[in-house]
Amino acid sequence: MMRAELWRRALGELVGTGLLVTVVVGSGIAAANLSPDDVGLQLLENSIATALGLAVLIALLGPVSGAHFNPVVTLVDWVLGRRTAAGARLGDVGAYVAAQVAGGIGGALLANAMFGVPTAIATTDRATGATLLAEVVATAGLVLVILGLLRTGRGGLVAPAVGAYIGAAYWFTSSTSFANPAVTIGRVFSDTFAGISPGSVLPFVLAQLVGGAVGVGLAAALYPPRPTPPPR
């Protein structure tokens, strides 16, 4: 199948990442409104909406752009695909990452507007030793899920599996599993349940990049690429 034009793929990443952040922030606002006195219930509502929304977006936009919606996934795709025609090309990486970050910011602004919440820079500090370790774990697991399924010929399961993993990781990580630099940046622009302060962004992104590298290493150990047969 021929690859779509770069502008079309970048648009898919913009729309997909934007709607993902809209789901995350919007469901967080709705949860805080519906269950103001129960933080656990708020997190449950937020995580279910995010898991379902992410799975749908991957299924919808995967055929257009690959449905990365995440600079770490794009970088992994580029690094692993450098020796083949598969994967993101270097020229794609800049377009994808720019589209993802712009989409993340736009998604937060859209969620604010839909709920009539003033756009403000988030004030929730999230960077601690525990949450940064959690981001390494969350991002490594995300990359491992994607690569493990692709390398074993089960690409059709990526959408539900990634959605399920992120939904679960809301609960088993202390950071609630951002696992995505573009989503992290987008969530700065909503001082609500899902927000993150600007001072926490760089540590989170660095932890996510480390997690991506760990995920690649684990995938290489568990699912080594099949050797190319010699020509006959």
N, C-alpha and C positions, 0 to 999 in steps of 0.2 A: 504494500500500500504506500502511495506517495505521501510524503510529509506535507502538511498544510503550509501555506506561506507563513513566514515568520510573524507578520503582523497579526495574522489570524490566531496563531498559537499564543502570541503575547496577549491578545485580547482575551483568549480563553483563560489565561493565568490571571489577568486583571479581574475579570468577572468572577472567576472561581474563588480567588483569595478574598475578594471584596465580600462576596456573599457568605463565605465561611466566617469572616470576622463579624458580619452583620448577625449571623446566627449566634455566635459566641456572646457578643455584647448585648444583642437584643434579648436573648433568652435570659441573660444575667439580670438585665433591668426588669424584665417581666417577673422573674423569680423573686427578686427583692420586693417588688410590689405585691405579689400574690402571697408571699410567705415572709413577711417582714420580721417575724420573731423567731425564725427557725433557719439558721444558717445551713444546717445539714440538708434540709429539704430544698433550700435554694440551690445548693450544689448538685443535688440529685436532678432537679429540673434542668439546670444548666447543662449537665453532662449528657442527659438523654437527648436533648435538642441538638447538642453539638455532634454526638455520635451519629444520629440519624441524618442530620444535615450534611455532614462531611461525606458519608457514604453515598448519598444522592448526588452530590456535586462531583465526586470522583467518577461515578458511573456516567453522569451526563457529559462531562467535559474531557474525560479520559481520551476519547477518540480524536479530540481536537488538538490538545496540547500535551497529553500525557498526564494531566491533572496533578502537577507537582504541588502547586499552591504553597511552596515552601522553599526558600533559598538553599537550605541544607540538602533537600532532595535533588534540586537542580545541580548543585555542585557535585554531589555523589554521582549523578547520572553522567556529568561531563568527565569526571575523573575516571570512572570505569569504562566509559565509551570512547576514550581517546584513541585507542588502537583499532577501532572498528568504525563502520559507518553508522552504527547504532548509537543512541544516546545523544545528549545535547552537544552541539558544537560550541566552540568558544564564543562565537558571535551571538549564539542564542542565550548564553548565560547572562550577559548584561541586560538584554531585553527582558528575559524572564524575571530576573531579580527586581529590576525597576518596576515591572508591571505588578509583581507580587507586593512590593512595599506600597506602591500607590494604591493598589486594591485594598490592602489592609487598612490604610488610613481612611480611604473612602468608605469602607464598610463600617468602620466605627462612627463616622460622621452620619451615615445613613441610619444606623441604629438609634443614635441620639435623636435625630430628627423625627423618626417614626414614633418615638415615645415622648417627644416634647421635652427632652432633657437637654439643658444647655451644654454645648461643647466646652469642655474644660480639660486641662491637663491633669491626668490622674495623680493622686497623692499617695497611693498605696505602695509602700516599700515592700518588696518581696525578696530581695537578694540577701540570703543568709547562706552559711555553709551547707545547711541541710537542703535548702531549696535548689542551690546550684548543683549539688550532687543529684538531686531528683531530676533536674533538667538533663543532665548527662544520661541518666538511666532512661528517661522518657524518650529522648531523641534516639539513643542507641536502639531501643526496642522498636521504635517506628521504622528506622532504616532496616533493621533485621527482618521485620515483618514483610516489608516491601520486597527486599532482595530475595528472601527465602522463598516467597511465593513465585516470584518471577523465574528464579533459577530452577524451580522444580516444575515448571510448566503449568502453574495454577494462577495465571494472571487474572483470570476471571473472578477470583476471590479477593482481589486487592481492595476493592471498594468496601464490601462489608467487613473485611478483616481489619482494615485501617480504622474504619469508623468504630468498630467494637473495641479495638485496642485503645484508641484515644478516650473513648467513654470510660473504659476501665481505669486508664492511667490518671484520670481526674481524681480517682479515689486512692490508688496505691502509691501516688507520689505526693510529697508535701508541697510541691509547687503547683499542683493541679495540672501539670503536663501542658505547658505552652508548646514546647518541642518545635518551635517554628519562629525564626527571626522576624518574618514579615507580620505574623500575627502579634508577636510581642510588640513591635513598633506601633502597629495599628491600635492596640489596646491602651497605648499612652493617651490617646485622644478622647477617652471617655472616663470621667472620674466617677465610676459606678462600680458595681459588684465585680466586674471583670477587669477593671483597670490595673495598670502597673505604672509606677512612677518612672520618670525619665532616668533617674539615677540607678534604677535596677535593670535597665535595658542592656547595657553593654555587658555586665556580668552574665546575664541570662543568655545573650547571643553567643558569647564565648563558650559557655557551658554547652550550648546546643551544637556548636561546631565540634567540640570535643566528642560529644555524644555521637555525632554523625560519623566521625572517624572510628570510634569504637564499634559502631554498628557495622561499618564496612569490614573491619577486621574480623568480627564474629561471623559475618556472612561468608567471608573468604575461607574461614576455618571449617564452617559447617557445610557450606554448599560451594565447593570449589567449581569453577567453570569447567565444563567438559572440554577435554582436549580436541583440537580440530584434527579430523582424520587426514592423513597424508594423501596427496593427490594420486590417483591411479594412473 
